[in-house]
């Protein structure tokens, strides 16, 4: 049975039970959770456009422990949740500021030599110095694909994780 736990605090609930406890909200509801009416529903474009509140990319990685170290120690994410199955770590949810990011262990069902990271990149904006982030990555021994440079009114940096996934960071100028 899969268990979901906060970092270093085990919680003995299955993922399904946690999801089932979340309140459901329907677009057709006449009121919001705060009790106020939904005035704009009738005037929205039809069919309605997608409105997201968050997006959580998740990478399937070859060596979960190595990737956790890279994202935590190398980049500075914190592990906010851990997923274990049968006493074995299967995945984590990472957090940086208000953003979340998932890592899961590859079961190698599609082969151990499957190439990862091709044609995919995450772009992240930060108020922190990308030059300082580059120094942190270097000190950790991480791979920098594009050194910090000024581009499109921002200071940018691109790094590559152990599986070849790339993340570009931008610090607005």
N, C-alpha and C positions, 0 to 999 in steps of 0.2 A: 504494500500500500504506500502510495506517495505521501510524504509528509511535507508540510511547509513550515519553515521556521525562520524567525528573525535571526540575524547574525548572533551567535553565541547564546541564544535563548530558544530552546526547543519549544515548539507548540505542537501538540499532538492532534492536529486536525488535518484531514485530507484536503487536498486542493479543491475537490468537488464541494465539500461541505462549506469551505470559506466562500466560494463563488455563489453557492446557493443562498447565503445569508445576505448578499448585497440586494438592496431594494431595486426593483425594476422600475424604469421610467419609460413611458410611452409618449410618442409625439402627439398622440391624440388626447393626452391628459388635459383637463381643463385648468389645472393649476400646477405650479412648480412645487418642489419640495418645501420651499419657504412659504407656501400658501398663497402667493401672488398669482393672479391669472396670467395666462399666456396670451398676451395681446397680439403679438406679431405672427402667430401661427397662420392665420388666414391670409396674410399678405405676402407670405414667402413664395418665392419662385417655385413653380411646379414643373416637373417633379423636383422635390427638395434637393438642394445640393448637400453634399456631405459636410458635416460639422463635427470635427474631432476635438476632444479635450486634451488628448495626449497621444503620443506615438512611442512605442517601446521597441526599438530594433533588438533582435536577438540573433546572435551568431552561434552556430553549431561548430564546436572546436574539436581538434584532435586530442589535446591534453588539457583538460579542464583546470587542473591545479596550476599548470604553467600559465594559462591565460588569466586566471584569477590574479596571480602574482603580477603579471604584466599590466593589467588594468588597474589594480590596486596600488602596488608599489611604484610602477612605472608612470602611470598617468595620474593617480590620485583619487580614483573612484573608491567608494566604500561598499562593502557587501551588506546589503540591506535584508536580503532573504536568501535562504538556502533550501534546495529541494533534494531530499534523500529518498531513495527507494531501496528497501531491503538493507538498510544500513550503508548504502553506497551513495556518494554525492553524485547527483545527476545534472544539477544546474544551479545557477545563482542569479539573483537580481542585483545589479549594481546601481549605485546612485551617485550623481554629481550635481550639486545644486538641486534644482527641481526636476532634473532629467533622470530618466531611468534607462537601463541598458541590460539586456539579458545575455547570459552565456549558458549553453547546454553542452553536455558531453556527446560527441558523435558516437553512434552505435556501429559505425562503419558498415551499415547495411548496403551502402552504395559503393563500397570499396574503400580501402585504406589510402589509395593513391588519388582520391578524388580532389581535384583542384578547388581551392576556396578563394573567395575574395575577388574573383575576376569580374570586372564590369560593375562593381558595386563600391560605393564610398559613402561615408557619413560626413556631413558638414556640421560643425559645431561652432557656435559663437560663444565667446567668453569675454569677460571684463578683465581677466587676468592677463599677464604678460605671456605671449607665446614664446618669447625668448627665454623666459624662466622655465617654461614648460619644456622647451627643447633641451635645456641644461639638465632638467630632471630625467628626461628620457635618455640622454647620453650617459648620465651617472648610473642609470639602471642597466644600461647596455642594450636599450631598445633601438629599433631601426627608424631613422629619419629618412623619409623619401625626398622631401623638399624642405630645405633649410628655411628658417624664418626669412620672409621677404615682404616688401610692401607691394600690395596688389589690390586694385579696385577700392582704394580708400581704407584698406585694412592691413594689418600685419598678419601674415598667414604662415602656417606650418602644416606639413602633412607627415603622418607617421604610419607605420605598418606593423600590425600585431604578429604574433608567432605563426598564424595561419595564412597571412597574406592579405587580411582585411585592412583597408585604409580608412583613416579618419583625418580630415582636414580641419584645423582650428583657425578661427579668425578672431582677431582682437581689433575692434573698430578704432579708427584714429580720429 
